[in-house]
Amino acid sequence: MKQAEGRSAQAVLRPQVTAGNCSPPRVISLAGLCSGFRIAIADASIVPIGDPNIAVGKISSQSSTYEEKGESRKAIDGSFANSYDNGDCTLTKEDFEPWWMVDLISAFKISAVLITNRGDCCESRIKGAEILIGDLPAKGGTMNPRCATINSMGLGETISFNCAGMQGQYVTITIPGRKEFLSLCEVQVLAHPWLHVVHDGGRSPVRDSGTDLGLQGRTLNFPKEPKSGFVVISPMQPLNLIEFTLCMRVTVEYVDDGKIILFSYRSQSDELRILRETKGQFALHMGGQSVMFALPDLSTLGSHLCVTWESKFGLTAFWMNGRRGVRKVHNVGHILQPGGTTVLGQDQDAEMSVPEQQKCRFVGEIADLYMWDYVLKTRDIEAVFQVHQFPSGNIFDWKILSYKIIGNVMVLPKDNDSEEYGD
């Protein structure tokens, strides 16, 4: 069996007959497969059970189209047929970093992505391709977090990649770092919609376990450079919120009068941005409105910051090192809108037309970022600051965070005696 690099290669399917002669196999068990398909299970314990293919008939696009019969929709027609000459597959031009993307219309929790390689030639073209999942459609979704990397695939081979419940509206296949033709004969996305989680008195919400190691015990280091990088992080559920708590540890390289972006979420119709505006002044920007708070300033030795907000009464508070400042009323009745992108290290207001020296960036280290879709109790916020036992984040959880680094950002161990020095 060809092995695929990534979270896990779940299964390889090799059709021995024309796929159109029977229903496409579902990667749920050995039973029920039509005659002519042979399936090898890499690890039966991780084969997704019950998730349907939700990609058929959705909106697809690609970086370019070589000719009409290679259009992007060919990869989501539900057929495992794999001859480009017969019109079964997509095909881009020889682009630099070509991509193919499907818009699932809304956010889903994705257990696996199945890819069928071209069967009539050129099987090695797909080597090194990446599967990306997230909520950012710009640049064909190529800024979203990665589910897996394809090491190799045979002619007409179908491989299932375990994405371990990554959340997103967009699934992208791209070949980074080189000029290449990208051809896909089928892309299946096995997923289910997000379910609303009910919280009882601030108890720990239920979430899937064992997704990945995230950034536990590590920090993101943003150096001071003319064109420094940023990090796109993927939430575990859409940010469709009537209340929230957000906590993070920040260590800044220097403290002056300039703005420092701490957290930046932006959708087409909404935003949630947290900034240190100037010395001792912090701001929450949400839904086109802003509110300012006076707090002890950030420190070059590290600070722990939390923000809470709820829609019913608009009560908003900033917490610095486990202690709450004065509460204010902000954006009563607002509902934060989903479908956006969350970025650390750079404000998403930083448009291309803005000179580099005027862009709002973060220089320093960020760690222990957690977000909940409810307001934590005081004792829980204090526990988060003191690194005692506290509820797992159900929107962002540093320990299992899915992220994608763009540009020069380093992943470093928190402790100097650690032997781990990044990814």
C-alpha positions as a Markdown table, in Angstrom:
| # | Residue | x | y | z |
|---|---|---|---|---|
| 1 | Met | 0.0 | 0.0 | 0.0 |
| 2 | Lys | 1.2 | 3.5 | -0.8 |
| 3 | Gln | 1.8 | 5.4 | 2.4 |
| 4 | Ala | 0.7 | 9.0 | 2.7 |
| 5 | Glu | 2.2 | 11.5 | 5.0 |
| 6 | Gly | -0.1 | 13.5 | 7.3 |
| 7 | Arg | -2.2 | 12.8 | 10.3 |
| 8 | Ser | -2.8 | 9.3 | 9.0 |
| 9 | Ala | -3.4 | 7.5 | 5.7 |
| 10 | Gln | -6.7 | 5.7 | 6.6 |
| 11 | Ala | -7.2 | 3.5 | 3.6 |
| 12 | Val | -6.3 | 2.9 | 0.0 |
| 13 | Leu | -8.9 | 2.0 | -2.6 |
| 14 | Arg | -7.9 | 0.6 | -6.0 |
| 15 | Pro | -10.8 | 0.2 | -8.4 |
| 16 | Gln | -10.5 | -2.8 | -10.6 |
| 17 | Val | -13.6 | -1.9 | -12.7 |
| 18 | Thr | -15.1 | 1.3 | -14.0 |
| 19 | Ala | -16.2 | 3.2 | -10.9 |
| 20 | Gly | -19.4 | 4.3 | -12.6 |
| 21 | Asn | -20.6 | 0.7 | -12.7 |
| 22 | Cys | -21.4 | 0.8 | -8.9 |
| 23 | Ser | -21.9 | 3.1 | -6.0 |
| 24 | Pro | -18.7 | 4.7 | -4.7 |
| 25 | Pro | -17.4 | 2.9 | -1.6 |
| 26 | Arg | -17.7 | 4.5 | 1.8 |
| 27 | Val | -14.7 | 4.2 | 4.1 |
| 28 | Ile | -16.7 | 2.8 | 7.0 |
| 29 | Ser | -16.2 | -0.9 | 6.9 |
| 30 | Leu | -15.3 | -3.8 | 4.7 |
| 31 | Ala | -18.9 | -4.7 | 4.2 |
| 32 | Gly | -21.1 | -3.3 | 1.4 |
| 33 | Leu | -18.3 | -2.6 | -1.1 |
| 34 | Cys | -19.3 | -3.4 | -4.7 |
| 35 | Ser | -17.6 | -6.2 | -6.5 |
| 36 | Gly | -14.3 | -5.1 | -8.0 |
| 37 | Phe | -13.0 | -2.8 | -5.3 |
| 38 | Arg | -10.1 | -3.9 | -3.0 |
| 39 | Ile | -9.6 | -2.0 | 0.2 |
| 40 | Ala | -6.7 | -2.1 | 2.6 |
| 41 | Ile | -7.1 | -0.6 | 6.1 |
| 42 | Ala | -4.0 | 1.1 | 7.5 |
| 43 | Asp | -5.6 | 1.4 | 11.0 |
| 44 | Ala | -9.2 | 0.2 | 11.4 |
| 45 | Ser | -9.5 | 2.1 | 14.6 |
| 46 | Ile | -9.4 | 5.5 | 12.8 |
| 47 | Val | -11.7 | 4.7 | 9.9 |
| 48 | Pro | -14.5 | 7.3 | 10.1 |
| 49 | Ile | -17.9 | 5.8 | 10.9 |
| 50 | Gly | -21.1 | 7.3 | 9.4 |
| 51 | Asp | -19.9 | 10.6 | 8.0 |
| 52 | Pro | -21.3 | 11.2 | 4.5 |
| 53 | Asn | -19.5 | 12.7 | 1.5 |
| 54 | Ile | -20.8 | 16.3 | 1.6 |
| 55 | Ala | -18.7 | 17.7 | -1.4 |
| 56 | Val | -20.9 | 16.5 | -4.2 |
| 57 | Gly | -22.6 | 19.3 | -6.0 |
| 58 | Lys | -20.9 | 22.1 | -3.9 |
| 59 | Ile | -19.1 | 25.1 | -5.4 |
| 60 | Ser | -15.6 | 24.3 | -6.8 |
| 61 | Ser | -12.9 | 26.4 | -8.3 |
| 62 | Gln | -9.2 | 26.1 | -9.3 |
| 63 | Ser | -6.2 | 28.3 | -10.1 |
| 64 | Ser | -6.7 | 27.8 | -13.8 |
| 65 | Thr | -8.3 | 25.4 | -16.3 |
| 66 | Tyr | -6.2 | 23.7 | -19.0 |
| 67 | Glu | -9.3 | 23.1 | -21.2 |
| 68 | Glu | -13.0 | 22.7 | -20.8 |
| 69 | Lys | -13.1 | 19.0 | -20.0 |
| 70 | Gly | -10.7 | 19.6 | -17.1 |
| 71 | Glu | -13.0 | 22.0 | -15.2 |
| 72 | Ser | -13.0 | 22.0 | -11.4 |
| 73 | Arg | -16.5 | 20.4 | -10.9 |
| 74 | Lys | -15.2 | 17.0 | -12.3 |
| 75 | Ala | -13.6 | 16.3 | -8.9 |
| 76 | Ile | -16.9 | 16.5 | -7.0 |
| 77 | Asp | -19.3 | 14.5 | -9.3 |
| 78 | Gly | -19.3 | 11.4 | -7.0 |
| 79 | Ser | -17.6 | 9.2 | -9.5 |
| 80 | Phe | -14.3 | 7.3 | -9.0 |
| 81 | Ala | -13.7 | 7.1 | -12.7 |
| 82 | Asn | -10.1 | 8.3 | -13.3 |
| 83 | Ser | -9.4 | 8.9 | -17.0 |
| 84 | Tyr | -8.8 | 12.5 | -17.9 |
| 85 | Asp | -9.1 | 11.6 | -21.6 |
| 86 | Asn | -12.6 | 10.4 | -20.9 |
| 87 | Gly | -13.5 | 13.7 | -19.1 |
| 88 | Asp | -13.4 | 12.3 | -15.6 |
| 89 | Cys | -10.8 | 14.6 | -14.0 |
| 90 | Thr | -9.8 | 18.2 | -13.4 |
| 91 | Leu | -6.7 | 19.7 | -14.9 |
| 92 | Thr | -5.1 | 23.1 | -14.3 |
| 93 | Lys | -2.4 | 24.8 | -16.5 |
| 94 | Glu | 1.2 | 24.5 | -15.4 |
| 95 | Asp | 0.8 | 27.0 | -12.6 |
| 96 | Phe | 3.2 | 28.0 | -9.8 |
| 97 | Glu | 1.6 | 26.5 | -6.7 |
| 98 | Pro | -1.7 | 25.4 | -8.4 |
| 99 | Trp | -4.8 | 24.8 | -6.3 |
| 100 | Trp | -8.2 | 23.3 | -6.4 |
| 101 | Met | -10.9 | 24.3 | -3.8 |
| 102 | Val | -14.4 | 23.3 | -2.8 |
| 103 | Asp | -16.7 | 25.6 | -0.9 |
| 104 | Leu | -18.9 | 23.5 | 1.5 |
| 105 | Ile | -21.3 | 26.6 | 1.9 |
| 106 | Ser | -21.0 | 26.4 | 5.7 |
| 107 | Ala | -18.5 | 25.1 | 8.3 |
| 108 | Phe | -18.3 | 21.3 | 8.8 |
| 109 | Lys | -16.3 | 19.1 | 11.1 |
| 110 | Ile | -14.2 | 17.0 | 8.7 |
| 111 | Ser | -13.2 | 13.5 | 9.6 |
| 112 | Ala | -11.4 | 12.6 | 6.3 |
| 113 | Val | -10.7 | 13.7 | 2.8 |
| 114 | Leu | -10.5 | 11.0 | 0.0 |
| 115 | Ile | -8.5 | 11.8 | -3.2 |
| 116 | Thr | -8.5 | 9.8 | -6.4 |
| 117 | Asn | -5.4 | 10.3 | -8.6 |
| 118 | Arg | -5.4 | 10.3 | -12.4 |
| 119 | Gly | -5.4 | 6.8 | -13.8 |
| 120 | Asp | -4.3 | 7.3 | -17.4 |
| 121 | Cys | -0.9 | 9.0 | -16.9 |
| 122 | Cys | 1.2 | 11.3 | -14.8 |
| 123 | Glu | 0.7 | 9.8 | -11.4 |
| 124 | Ser | 3.7 | 11.5 | -9.9 |
| 125 | Arg | 2.4 | 15.1 | -10.4 |
| 126 | Ile | 0.5 | 15.0 | -7.2 |
| 127 | Lys | 3.5 | 14.2 | -5.1 |
| 128 | Gly | 3.9 | 16.8 | -2.3 |
| 129 | Ala | 0.4 | 18.1 | -2.6 |
| 130 | Glu | -1.2 | 19.4 | 0.6 |
| 131 | Ile | -4.8 | 19.2 | 1.9 |
| 132 | Leu | -5.9 | 22.4 | 3.6 |
| 133 | Ile | -9.0 | 23.0 | 5.6 |
| 134 | Gly | -10.3 | 26.3 | 7.1 |
| 135 | Asp | -12.6 | 29.3 | 6.8 |
| 136 | Leu | -10.4 | 31.5 | 4.6 |
| 137 | Pro | -11.3 | 31.5 | 0.9 |
| 138 | Ala | -8.7 | 34.0 | -0.3 |
| 139 | Lys | -5.9 | 32.7 | -2.6 |
| 140 | Gly | -7.8 | 29.5 | -3.1 |
| 141 | Gly | -7.8 | 28.6 | 0.5 |
| 142 | Thr | -4.0 | 28.2 | 0.5 |
| 143 | Met | -3.7 | 30.1 | 3.8 |
| 144 | Asn | -5.8 | 27.6 | 5.8 |
| 145 | Pro | -4.3 | 25.0 | 8.2 |
| 146 | Arg | -3.0 | 21.7 | 6.8 |
| 147 | Cys | -4.7 | 18.4 | 7.3 |
| 148 | Ala | -2.1 | 16.2 | 5.4 |
| 149 | Thr | 0.6 | 16.0 | 2.8 |
| 150 | Ile | 0.5 | 13.5 | 0.0 |
| 151 | Asn | 3.8 | 11.6 | -0.3 |
| 152 | Ser | 2.9 | 9.6 | -3.4 |
| 153 | Met | -0.1 | 8.0 | -5.2 |
| 154 | Gly | -0.3 | 5.3 | -7.9 |
| 155 | Leu | -2.2 | 5.5 | -11.1 |
| 156 | Gly | -5.9 | 5.7 | -10.4 |
| 157 | Glu | -5.3 | 5.2 | -6.7 |
| 158 | Thr | -7.7 | 6.5 | -4.0 |
| 159 | Ile | -6.4 | 7.4 | -0.6 |
| 160 | Ser | -8.3 | 8.5 | 2.5 |
| 161 | Phe | -6.6 | 11.1 | 4.7 |
| 162 | Asn | -7.6 | 11.4 | 8.4 |
| 163 | Cys | -8.3 | 15.1 | 9.2 |
| 164 | Ala | -9.4 | 14.3 | 12.8 |
| 165 | Gly | -12.4 | 16.6 | 13.0 |
| 166 | Met | -10.8 | 19.8 | 11.6 |
| 167 | Gln | -13.3 | 22.5 | 11.2 |
| 168 | Gly | -13.8 | 24.6 | 8.0 |
| 169 | Gln | -15.9 | 25.7 | 5.1 |
| 170 | Tyr | -13.2 | 25.4 | 2.5 |
| 171 | Val | -11.2 | 22.3 | 1.5 |
| 172 | Thr | -8.2 | 23.0 | -0.8 |
| 173 | Ile | -5.7 | 20.7 | -2.6 |
| 174 | Thr | -2.5 | 22.6 | -3.6 |
| 175 | Ile | 1.0 | 21.8 | -4.7 |
| 176 | Pro | 3.3 | 24.3 | -2.9 |
| 177 | Gly | 6.7 | 25.5 | -4.0 |
| 178 | Arg | 6.8 | 24.5 | -7.7 |
| 179 | Lys | 5.2 | 24.9 | -11.1 |
| 180 | Glu | 3.0 | 21.9 | -11.8 |
| 181 | Phe | -0.2 | 20.6 | -13.4 |
| 182 | Leu | -2.8 | 19.7 | -10.8 |
| 183 | Ser | -5.3 | 16.9 | -11.8 |
| 184 | Leu | -7.9 | 15.4 | -9.5 |
| 185 | Cys | -10.4 | 12.8 | -10.5 |
| 186 | Glu | -12.4 | 12.8 | -7.3 |
| 187 | Val | -12.3 | 14.6 | -3.9 |
| 188 | Gln | -14.7 | 13.3 | -1.2 |
| 189 | Val | -15.1 | 15.2 | 2.0 |
| 190 | Leu | -16.4 | 13.0 | 4.9 |
| 191 | Ala | -17.9 | 15.4 | 7.4 |
| 192 | His | -20.8 | 16.4 | 9.6 |
| 193 | Pro | -22.2 | 19.8 | 10.7 |
| 194 | Trp | -21.3 | 21.4 | 14.0 |
| 195 | Leu | -23.6 | 20.6 | 16.9 |
| 196 | His | -24.5 | 23.3 | 19.4 |
| 197 | Val | -22.9 | 22.5 | 22.8 |
| 198 | Val | -24.9 | 23.3 | 25.9 |
| 199 | His | -22.9 | 24.4 | 28.9 |
| 200 | Asp | -24.1 | 23.8 | 32.5 |
| 201 | Gly | -22.7 | 26.2 | 35.0 |
| 202 | Gly | -19.3 | 26.6 | 33.2 |
| 203 | Arg | -18.5 | 22.9 | 33.3 |
| 204 | Ser | -16.0 | 21.6 | 30.7 |
| 205 | Pro | -17.6 | 21.3 | 27.3 |
| 206 | Val | -17.4 | 18.0 | 25.5 |
| 207 | Arg | -15.1 | 17.9 | 22.5 |
| 208 | Asp | -13.3 | 15.3 | 20.5 |
| 209 | Ser | -10.0 | 14.0 | 22.0 |
| 210 | Gly | -6.7 | 13.0 | 20.4 |
| 211 | Thr | -6.8 | 15.3 | 17.4 |
| 212 | Asp | -3.2 | 16.4 | 17.6 |
| 213 | Leu | -0.5 | 17.8 | 20.0 |
| 214 | Gly | -1.3 | 21.4 | 19.1 |
| 215 | Leu | 1.1 | 23.8 | 20.8 |
| 216 | Gln | 1.1 | 22.5 | 24.3 |
| 217 | Gly | 4.4 | 23.5 | 26.0 |
| 218 | Arg | 5.3 | 25.8 | 23.1 |
| 219 | Thr | 5.1 | 29.4 | 22.1 |
| 220 | Leu | 4.7 | 31.3 | 18.8 |
| 221 | Asn | 7.6 | 33.7 | 18.4 |
| 222 | Phe | 7.0 | 36.7 | 16.1 |
| 223 | Pro | 10.4 | 38.4 | 15.3 |
| 224 | Lys | 10.8 | 42.1 | 14.5 |
| 225 | Glu | 11.5 | 42.2 | 10.7 |
| 226 | Pro | 10.4 | 44.5 | 7.9 |
| 227 | Lys | 8.0 | 41.8 | 6.6 |
| 228 | Ser | 7.3 | 39.6 | 9.6 |
| 229 | Gly | 4.9 | 36.6 | 9.4 |
| 230 | Phe | 1.6 | 35.7 | 11.0 |
| 231 | Val | -0.3 | 32.6 | 12.0 |
| 232 | Val | -3.8 | 31.6 | 10.8 |
| 233 | Ile | -5.6 | 29.5 | 13.5 |
| 234 | Ser | -8.6 | 27.2 | 12.9 |
| 235 | Pro | -11.5 | 27.2 | 15.4 |
| 236 | Met | -13.1 | 24.0 | 16.6 |
| 237 | Gln | -16.5 | 25.5 | 15.9 |
| 238 | Pro | -17.7 | 28.5 | 14.0 |
| 239 | Leu | -17.6 | 31.9 | 15.8 |
| 240 | Asn | -21.3 | 32.3 | 15.9 |
| 241 | Leu | -21.4 | 33.8 | 19.4 |
| 242 | Ile | -23.6 | 35.6 | 21.8 |
| 243 | Glu | -20.9 | 35.4 | 24.5 |
| 244 | Phe | -17.3 | 34.4 | 24.9 |
| 245 | Thr | -14.2 | 34.3 | 27.0 |
| 246 | Leu | -10.8 | 34.7 | 25.3 |
| 247 | Cys | -7.5 | 34.3 | 27.2 |
| 248 | Met | -3.8 | 34.4 | 26.1 |
| 249 | Arg | -0.3 | 34.9 | 27.4 |
| 250 | Val | 1.7 | 37.6 | 25.6 |
| 251 | Thr | 5.3 | 38.7 | 26.0 |
| 252 | Val | 6.2 | 41.8 | 24.0 |
| 253 | Glu | 9.7 | 42.7 | 22.8 |
| 254 | Tyr | 9.3 | 46.4 | 23.5 |
| 255 | Val | 6.7 | 48.7 | 24.9 |
| 256 | Asp | 6.2 | 52.1 | 23.4 |
| 257 | Asp | 3.2 | 54.3 | 22.4 |
| 258 | Gly | 2.3 | 52.3 | 19.3 |
| 259 | Lys | -0.6 | 49.9 | 18.7 |
| 260 | Ile | -0.1 | 46.2 | 19.3 |
| 261 | Ile | -2.5 | 43.7 | 17.7 |
| 262 | Leu | -3.2 | 40.8 | 20.0 |
| 263 | Phe | -6.1 | 38.9 | 18.3 |
| 264 | Ser | -7.8 | 39.5 | 14.9 |
| 265 | Tyr | -10.9 | 37.8 | 13.6 |
| 266 | Arg | -12.7 | 39.1 | 10.5 |
| 267 | Ser | -15.6 | 37.8 | 8.4 |
| 268 | Gln | -17.3 | 39.5 | 5.5 |
| 269 | Ser | -19.8 | 41.1 | 7.9 |
| 270 | Asp | -18.2 | 41.2 | 11.3 |
| 271 | Glu | -15.0 | 41.4 | 13.3 |
| 272 | Leu | -13.5 | 40.7 | 16.7 |
| 273 | Arg | -10.2 | 42.4 | 17.3 |
| 274 | Ile | -8.3 | 43.0 | 20.5 |
| 275 | Leu | -5.5 | 45.6 | 20.6 |
| 276 | Arg | -3.3 | 47.5 | 23.0 |
| 277 | Glu | -4.0 | 50.9 | 21.6 |
| 278 | Thr | -1.4 | 52.8 | 23.5 |
| 279 | Lys | 0.3 | 52.7 | 27.0 |
| 280 | Gly | -2.2 | 51.2 | 29.4 |
| 281 | Gln | -5.1 | 51.5 | 27.0 |
| 282 | Phe | -6.7 | 48.4 | 25.5 |
| 283 | Ala | -9.6 | 48.1 | 23.0 |
| 284 | Leu | -12.2 | 45.6 | 21.9 |
| 285 | His | -13.5 | 46.1 | 18.4 |
| 286 | Met | -16.6 | 44.1 | 17.4 |
| 287 | Gly | -19.5 | 44.6 | 15.1 |
| 288 | Gly | -18.4 | 48.0 | 14.0 |
| 289 | Gln | -18.2 | 49.4 | 17.6 |
| 290 | Ser | -15.2 | 49.8 | 19.9 |
| 291 | Val | -14.8 | 50.1 | 23.7 |
| 292 | Met | -11.6 | 51.1 | 25.6 |
| 293 | Phe | -10.2 | 49.9 | 28.9 |
| 294 | Ala | -7.5 | 51.3 | 31.2 |
| 295 | Leu | -5.2 | 48.4 | 32.4 |
| 296 | Pro | -1.7 | 47.8 | 33.6 |
| 297 | Asp | 0.5 | 47.8 | 30.4 |
| 298 | Leu | 1.9 | 44.7 | 28.7 |
| 299 | Ser | 5.3 | 43.6 | 30.0 |
| 300 | Thr | 8.5 | 42.4 | 28.3 |
| 301 | Leu | 8.5 | 39.7 | 31.1 |
| 302 | Gly | 5.0 | 38.5 | 30.1 |
| 303 | Ser | 1.3 | 39.2 | 30.8 |
| 304 | His | -1.8 | 37.1 | 30.9 |
| 305 | Leu | -4.9 | 38.8 | 29.3 |
| 306 | Cys | -8.5 | 37.7 | 29.2 |
| 307 | Val | -11.6 | 39.3 | 27.7 |
| 308 | Thr | -15.2 | 38.4 | 28.4 |
| 309 | Trp | -18.4 | 39.6 | 26.7 |
| 310 | Glu | -22.0 | 38.7 | 26.7 |
| 311 | Ser | -24.7 | 40.0 | 24.4 |
| 312 | Lys | -27.8 | 40.2 | 26.6 |
| 313 | Phe | -26.6 | 43.0 | 28.8 |
| 314 | Gly | -23.4 | 43.8 | 26.8 |
| 315 | Leu | -21.2 | 43.3 | 29.9 |
| 316 | Thr | -17.6 | 43.4 | 28.9 |
| 317 | Ala | -14.4 | 43.1 | 30.9 |
| 318 | Phe | -10.7 | 42.8 | 30.5 |
| 319 | Trp | -8.7 | 40.7 | 33.0 |
| 320 | Met | -4.9 | 41.3 | 33.5 |
| 321 | Asn | -3.0 | 38.6 | 35.3 |
| 322 | Gly | -6.1 | 37.0 | 36.8 |
| 323 | Arg | -7.6 | 40.3 | 38.1 |
| 324 | Arg | -10.6 | 42.0 | 36.5 |
| 325 | Gly | -10.8 | 45.7 | 35.6 |
| 326 | Val | -13.9 | 47.8 | 35.5 |
| 327 | Arg | -16.8 | 46.3 | 33.5 |
| 328 | Lys | -18.4 | 48.3 | 30.7 |
| 329 | Val | -21.5 | 47.9 | 28.4 |
| 330 | His | -20.7 | 47.1 | 24.8 |
| 331 | Asn | -22.7 | 46.0 | 21.8 |
| 332 | Val | -25.9 | 44.9 | 23.5 |
| 333 | Gly | -27.8 | 42.3 | 21.5 |
| 334 | His | -25.0 | 41.7 | 19.0 |
| 335 | Ile | -24.3 | 38.2 | 17.6 |
| 336 | Leu | -20.8 | 37.6 | 16.3 |
| 337 | Gln | -21.0 | 36.3 | 12.8 |
| 338 | Pro | -19.2 | 33.1 | 11.6 |
| 339 | Gly | -17.3 | 32.3 | 8.5 |
| 340 | Gly | -14.3 | 34.5 | 9.1 |
| 341 | Thr | -10.5 | 34.0 | 9.6 |
| 342 | Thr | -8.6 | 34.3 | 12.8 |
| 343 | Val | -5.0 | 35.6 | 12.6 |
| 344 | Leu | -2.3 | 36.1 | 15.2 |
| 345 | Gly | 0.6 | 38.4 | 14.7 |
| 346 | Gln | -0.9 | 40.8 | 12.3 |
| 347 | Asp | -4.1 | 42.9 | 12.0 |
| 348 | Gln | -6.3 | 41.9 | 9.1 |
| 349 | Asp | -6.8 | 45.6 | 8.4 |
| 350 | Ala | -3.2 | 45.6 | 7.1 |
| 351 | Glu | -4.1 | 45.9 | 3.5 |
| 352 | Met | -1.5 | 45.8 | 0.7 |
| 353 | Ser | -1.8 | 49.5 | 0.1 |
| 354 | Val | -0.6 | 50.3 | 3.7 |
| 355 | Pro | 3.2 | 50.8 | 4.0 |
| 356 | Glu | 4.9 | 48.1 | 5.9 |
| 357 | Gln | 6.1 | 50.5 | 8.7 |
| 358 | Gln | 2.4 | 51.5 | 9.3 |
| 359 | Lys | 0.9 | 48.1 | 9.6 |
| 360 | Cys | -0.2 | 46.9 | 13.0 |
| 361 | Arg | 1.8 | 43.9 | 14.0 |
| 362 | Phe | 2.8 | 41.9 | 17.0 |
| 363 | Val | 6.4 | 41.4 | 18.0 |
| 364 | Gly | 7.1 | 39.0 | 20.8 |
| 365 | Glu | 5.7 | 35.7 | 21.9 |
| 366 | Ile | 2.1 | 34.3 | 22.2 |
| 367 | Ala | 1.2 | 31.2 | 24.2 |
| 368 | Asp | -1.7 | 29.5 | 25.9 |
| 369 | Leu | -4.5 | 30.9 | 23.8 |
| 370 | Tyr | -7.9 | 29.6 | 24.8 |
| 371 | Met | -11.5 | 30.6 | 23.8 |
| 372 | Trp | -14.9 | 29.5 | 25.0 |
| 373 | Asp | -18.4 | 30.2 | 23.7 |
| 374 | Tyr | -19.5 | 31.3 | 27.2 |
| 375 | Val | -18.3 | 33.6 | 30.0 |
| 376 | Leu | -16.0 | 31.7 | 32.4 |
| 377 | Lys | -16.6 | 32.1 | 36.1 |
| 378 | Thr | -14.1 | 34.2 | 38.1 |
| 379 | Arg | -12.5 | 31.2 | 39.7 |
| 380 | Asp | -12.0 | 29.6 | 36.3 |
| 381 | Ile | -10.3 | 32.7 | 34.9 |
| 382 | Glu | -8.0 | 32.7 | 37.9 |
| 383 | Ala | -7.3 | 29.0 | 37.3 |
| 384 | Val | -6.4 | 29.7 | 33.7 |
| 385 | Phe | -3.9 | 32.4 | 34.8 |
| 386 | Gln | -2.4 | 30.2 | 37.5 |
| 387 | Val | -2.3 | 27.2 | 35.1 |
| 388 | His | -4.5 | 25.2 | 37.4 |
| 389 | Gln | -7.3 | 22.9 | 36.2 |
| 390 | Phe | -9.8 | 24.7 | 34.1 |
| 391 | Pro | -12.4 | 23.9 | 31.4 |
| 392 | Ser | -11.0 | 23.0 | 28.0 |
| 393 | Gly | -11.4 | 25.6 | 25.3 |
| 394 | Asn | -14.2 | 24.7 | 22.9 |
| 395 | Ile | -13.4 | 27.3 | 20.2 |
| 396 | Phe | -9.6 | 27.5 | 20.5 |
| 397 | Asp | -7.6 | 25.2 | 22.8 |
| 398 | Trp | -3.8 | 25.7 | 22.7 |
| 399 | Lys | -3.1 | 22.1 | 23.5 |
| 400 | Ile | -4.8 | 20.9 | 20.3 |
| 401 | Leu | -4.7 | 24.0 | 18.2 |
| 402 | Ser | -4.8 | 23.7 | 14.4 |
| 403 | Tyr | -2.6 | 26.4 | 12.8 |
| 404 | Lys | -0.8 | 27.5 | 9.7 |
| 405 | Ile | 2.3 | 29.7 | 9.7 |
| 406 | Ile | 2.7 | 32.3 | 7.0 |
| 407 | Gly | 6.2 | 33.9 | 6.8 |
| 408 | Asn | 8.8 | 34.0 | 9.5 |
| 409 | Val | 7.2 | 32.8 | 12.7 |
| 410 | Met | 9.0 | 30.3 | 15.0 |
| 411 | Val | 7.5 | 27.6 | 17.2 |
| 412 | Leu | 9.7 | 27.5 | 20.4 |
| 413 | Pro | 9.6 | 25.5 | 23.6 |
| 414 | Lys | 8.4 | 27.4 | 26.7 |
| 415 | Asp | 11.3 | 26.1 | 28.8 |
| 416 | Asn | 14.9 | 26.6 | 27.9 |
| 417 | Asp | 15.8 | 23.1 | 28.9 |
| 418 | Ser | 13.5 | 21.5 | 26.4 |
| 419 | Glu | 15.0 | 19.7 | 23.4 |
| 420 | Glu | 12.1 | 20.5 | 21.1 |
| 421 | Tyr | 12.8 | 23.5 | 18.9 |
| 422 | Gly | 9.7 | 23.9 | 16.7 |
| 423 | Asp | 8.1 | 22.1 | 13.8 |
